Amino acid sequence: MLREEELLLSELRLELPYEFDPGDYEQILHDVRHHIAPRLGRQPAAAKTAAA
């Protein structure tokens, strides 16, 4: 288990194969934005705007 201070990121890089269908890319990016990024302490841009 990582400690909280080890989870601070300035960016997240995804490397995906070129062979995916467009829908697969959309699903992966959606999942990263809505499931993975929040667990890393990030909020989607729309959530930041709404919270401001």
Protein Blocks (a to p, Z undefined) as FASTA:
>chain_A
ZZfklmpcfbdcddddfkbcfklmmmmmmmmmmmmmmmnopacfklmmmmZZ
